Amino acid sequence: MVRVTTTDRRTVLRASAGLVLATGCATSGAVAHPVPSRAPAKPPPAPRRFPGLPAQLTHGPRTHPRVALTFHGNGDPATARALLREAERAGARITVLAVGTWLDEHPEIARRILDGGHDLGNHTLHHLGVNDMSEADARAEIDGCAERLRRLTGSIGSWFRPSRAARAAPLVERLARDAGYPHVLSYDVDSLDFTSPGAPAVTRKVLGEIRNGSVVSLHFGYVDTVAALPAVLEELDRRGLAAVTTTELFS
């Protein structure tokens, strides 16, 4: 008598003559089961409107122990990858505001950011002083980066932040809204890491000012930031502050 069972895609034939093991193949009279296809990828995140919140967002709710670490996406991609790895090792999620020409040079980084569970947004095409531009030039800066994000990810990104300014001028705010961004993302803690003050100074600046709901401005491309991030994340964890994406912070 032959008894047929199926375990972990293996058909085991037990007979008096011995044991026959067939793996991954259909036997005579047996039905082959197809390997399940991979689940479809999640749709890329798009900008969200948060009713009741202003057009320019500086910080999230002060009532919840969550903060958002936001990074200006530019510079050496190796530094960016190191920061992403460090954040993920600590279970943190970040927000990256990418420069369009940086995405042109390193197109793979956009998917790397999203695959890590992080937010990705628009920091203009060339990272120039967008508040000082004519309407046509400012529009081209915002739309140019949005187009690159859409081409690489299927979305214009979750957020817009003006280049070389903490806040958007009224014209830039309007142009960002026209491009599809309901809010402009600002911040209430400036790490000043772009001045290369040394990792201890970056750590002290961030930890001295951060609190519930804070949005912190940091940068890819600076070794001080890479060196400071582990200490920052460790102290945030000690204080019970979760580093989440900006979308999560405002949700």
KAWOWO-V319683 format. One record per helix or strand of 3 or more residues. SS is the DSSP state (@ for helix, = for strand). FROM is the first residue (numbers start at 1). LEN is the number of residues. If there is no record, write none. Layout:
ss=SS from=FROM len=LEN
ss=SS from=FROM len=LEN
This chain:
ss== from=3 len=5
ss== from=10 len=6
ss== from=18 len=6
ss== from=66 len=8
ss=@ from=77 len=13
ss== from=95 len=4
ss=@ from=100 len=6
ss=@ from=108 len=8
ss== from=119 len=4
ss=@ from=130 len=3
ss=@ from=135 len=19
ss=@ from=170 len=10
ss=@ from=193 len=3
ss=@ from=199 len=11
ss== from=215 len=5
ss=@ from=223 len=17
ss=@ from=246 len=5
